[in-house]
Amino acid sequence: MAHPKSKTSKQRKRKRRTHYKAEAPTLGVCQTTGQAHLLHRAHWHEGKLYYKGKVVMEQEID
């Protein structure tokens, strides 16, 4: 089995990985409320939870 001749330094290892960049999440607009939200995720708007433009749950007020 092959063995490295010398240890790969932290700097060398990190330089190799610099091309990985964070991407902005894709946002969609709700059909009902017009609010921007993450795709395939439910979102709250005025005390109601919406998913695919439909009310899934209402917030309980104690």
C-alpha positions in Angstrom: 0.0 0.0 0.0 1.4 3.5 -0.9 2.4 5.8 1.8 3.0 9.6 1.5 6.7 10.6 1.7 5.8 13.6 3.9 2.8 14.9 5.7 0.5 17.3 3.7 0.5 20.6 5.5 -2.7 22.3 6.6 -2.0 25.2 4.2 -1.5 22.9 1.2 -4.6 20.9 2.1 -6.7 24.1 2.5 -5.5 25.6 -0.7 -6.7 22.6 -2.6 -10.2 23.0 -1.2 -10.6 26.8 -1.8 -12.6 26.3 -5.0 -15.6 25.1 -3.0 -17.9 28.1 -2.7 -21.2 28.6 -0.7 -24.2 29.0 -3.0 -27.2 31.2 -2.2 -30.3 29.1 -1.5 -33.0 29.0 -4.2 -36.0 31.0 -3.2 -39.5 30.6 -4.5 -42.6 32.9 -4.2 -45.7 31.6 -2.4 -48.8 31.5 -4.7 -51.1 32.6 -2.0 -49.2 35.2 0.1 -46.5 36.3 -2.4 -43.9 35.9 0.3 -40.4 34.6 -0.7 -39.4 31.3 1.0 -37.1 28.3 0.5 -38.3 25.8 -2.0 -39.9 22.6 -0.7 -40.2 24.1 2.8 -43.2 25.3 4.8 -43.2 28.9 5.9 -45.0 31.1 8.4 -47.0 34.1 7.4 -49.3 36.1 9.7 -49.6 33.2 12.2 -50.3 30.5 9.6 -48.1 27.8 8.3 -48.2 27.5 4.5 -47.0 24.7 2.2 -47.6 24.6 -1.5 -49.9 27.7 -1.2 -52.2 25.9 1.3 -52.7 26.5 5.1 -51.3 23.5 6.9 -51.5 24.8 10.5 -52.5 27.8 12.5 -50.6 29.2 15.4 -52.2 28.7 18.8 -52.4 31.7 21.0 -52.3 31.0 24.7 
